[in-house]
Amino acid sequence: MRVAKTQRSEKLSRLSLSPSSSPTTPTNTIGVAAGSTLFIYKALKPFYKYDLKPIELLPAEQAAWIRYWSDGHHIDHLVRNLEMAADEASFAEMSTLSQAIVMGSDEDREQLIAKVANMKERMPVNKSQMTCVASIKRSPESLVDVCAIGCENGDIQFVDTQAFQMLASVNIKSPVVFILTTGHYDVDFKVFASTRAGTIYLIQREHLGKDREPRKIATLPKRIVAIKMFAKILAVATDDCKITYYDFRGKRLKEANKADSDQ
């Protein structure tokens, strides 16, 4: 499976193309990640929709909504309490609806709150956003892939692409930006995940469903803008026009500077 990346937006974040090698099904399977949903298409027709499971609201955010419904529905009080919740915890960890209310105009806020009023619990649903998608072959003999989904909240979820159930999940405590994979999920695999903070993690089978955390193999001082894998080497491009090469253990092998090549 190859992953073609698009510019991040609210509607479309990532696109993944999986060519089928089976002679009886010569069609491609396409996965489009948009927000918290992965849309699956077969033969260019909608096939399935996989949604990330809701995550628990921040306690301060939940308290702000409870206070809103019990204190006379004052929007300015809600906004102020949500801003305090963001300062206390993290704005990025709040639900997208609460974020939109904090950042929106008065007219937008009324429309957004009306959506919450129609919900059963009268609480926004907090779902992380998909940021990147890759695939891993299930086994050497299998034509089935496992989808690795990187999320804004630091989750990396491994999803069965036939049953569309989550097989395992790990968290690297920082928004995932790029994912590279090699190997087979049922045998042995390596997943390299880079974060917005410039850190690269290695995830293997031993990290799934256990207390062992993914291994941090490199931290770069600048923002990572691209990462590629060839042979057993990672090539990492950063926004200071440098490419740094690492082996799979995180040993720094070489650095190339675009300024040097221009001379």
N, C-alpha and C positions, 0 to 999 in steps of 0.2 A: 504494500500500500504506500502510495506517495502522498505527501501532504502539500498542497499548494496554499500559501498563506495570502490573506487579504488584509487590507487596512482594517483595523479594529473599529467597529461601529456598534450601535445599539441593535441593529438588525442582523448583521452578519459578522461573525468573528473569525471563523475558520472553515476551510473546505477540505475534505479528505476524499481521495479517489482510490478505490480498491478494484483492480482488474481481476476478473475471475478467470482462473486457468482451467476450469472444468469444461470439457467439450459439450456437455449438455446444457450449460448455462453461460453462453458466450457474452454475457452482458456485464457492464460495470456497475458496481455499487458505489454510490456517492453519499458521503455524510457531510452535512452542513451544520456547523455549530453556530447557533444564534442565541445570545443571552444565556439562559439556563437550559436550553433545549438542543438536542441533537436530532436533526431531521435526516432520515434515511430514504434514499431514492434508489430504486432498481429499475433498469430499462427506462430511465428518465421519468419514472412515475413515483408518486409518494408511496412509501412502503411502511414506514414505522416512525414513531416519534418517541424519543427517550428523554425524559425529564430528570434533572437532578432533584434529589430529595430535599425538602425544606430543611433548613438548619434553624436552631433555636435563636430567638431574638435576644439581643443584648438586654440584660436586666434593666438598665437605665432607659433603653428605648421602650421596652414593654411598659415600664412604669409611667413614661410620658403619655402613652396612649390610654392607659387606664385612668390617669388623671384627667385627660381630655374628655372622656366619656362621662366622668362623674362630676366635673366642675363646670358644667354649663356650655361645653363646646366652644371654648375660646381659642380661635385659631392662632392668635399671637402667642398665647400661653403654650400651645403645643409646639410651635416653632422654637420658642425659647428653650423649652424643656428638651427638645430633640437636639438643639445646638449644644446644650449642656451635656447630653448623653454622648454626643460626638467628641466633645472635649475630654470627657471622663474615660471613654474607651477608644474607639476608632471610628471615624466617619466611614471608612471603607468597609467596615464590618456591619454597618447598619443595612437594613433592607433597602432595596432600590427605591421603594415608594417613599420611605422616610427621607431618604437623600433628596428625592425630587421635591418633596414638600419644603425642606430646608432651603433648597436652591431656587425654587420656583416663585412665580409672581402670585399675587393674591387670588387672581382668577384661576390659575392653575391649581393652587392649593385646594380651593373649594371642590374642584372636579376630582382631584385625587382622594380627598377625604370621603367624597361620596362613594367611591369605589370600596373603601374600607367599610363604610356603613352597611354595604350590601353583603359583606362577608359574614359567615356564621359566627366566628369568634370576635368580629369587629377589631381584628388585628391584622396588620400587613403580614404577608407571607415572605419570609426571608429565604432567598435562594442565591447561592453563589453563581457567578457568571463564568461560563466556559471561556478560556483564553487560548487554548491550543489543543490540537488533536493529533494523535499518531496511532499506528497500529503495530501489533506484534502477531506473528504467526502462532497459532495455538500449539502445533507440533510439527515435526518435519514431514509427517504424512498427511496432515490435515490441510484442507483448503480454507478452513475457517480462521478468521482473525479475531484477536482480542483488541478492543479499542482502548487506548490510554488517553484519558481526558484530563487536561490541566485546568485548574480553576483559580479564580481570583482569591479565594480564601486559603490557598496553599494546598488544597486537596489534589491528589492525582488518583483518579478512579479508573479501575480496570473493568471493562464491561464486555460481557459475552455478546457477540454480534449476531448470534442466532436466537438465544432466549431473551436477549436484551435485559439481563440481570447483572447487577454489580457483583463481580467476583471478589474484589478486594479494594482497599483504599489505604493510602498513606498520606501524611500531611508534612509539608516541609516549611510551614509557618511563614510563608511569603508568597505573594502572587506568582504563579507559574507563567513564564513567557514563551519558552521553547521546550519541546520534548523531542528527543531522538531515541530510537529503540534498535536493539539488535538481539538476535537469539530467538528462542521459542518459549512461550509462556509456561507450558506444562513441563518443560525440561530445565532450561537455564536461560536467563535473559539478563540484559542490562538496559536500564532506562536512565538516560541523562536528562535532567531537568534543570533549566536555568531560570533564575528569578529576576524580578525587577531590580533587586538590590545588587545584582551582579555576581551571585553565588551559583555554582554548579553542584548539583547533588547527583549521586549514583544510587539508584534503587535496584535491588535484586530480589530474587524469590525469598531470601532469608529475611527481608524486611516486611513481608506481607503478613498481616495478622499476628504480629509478634511485638514484643517490647523494643526490639532493636530499631533505632531510628535510621532513616536514610543517611548515607555517608556524604559529608561535605568534602568535595575533592578539590575545589578551587574557588577563590574569591578574587574578582577583578576590581580594580579601583574605578573603572569607568563603566557606563551602561553598555550591556551587551545588545548589539543590533542584529547579529546573525550567528548561528552556530551550525557547523556541518561536521559530518563524520565520514572518514574514509580509512580503509584498512582498520587499524586499531588506534587511530589518532583523531582527536577533536580539534577542529580549527575554529577559533572563537574571534569574531570581529567585534570591536568596540567603537564607540562614537568618537574616539580620539584618533581614528584612522589607523589603528593597529590591528594586526592579526596575531594571536598567540596560539601556539600549538601545544597540546597536552596529550599524554598517553592516557589510557583508560583508568589508571590509578591516580591521575591528577598531577603527575610529574610534568613540570614545565620543560618543554623541549626546545622551543625556539620562538622568537618574536620577529615579526616583520612590520616595518613602518612604511606607510605609503609615501611619506616625505622622502625616505631614503631611496625608494624605487623611482621617484620622479627626477632624481639628480643624475 
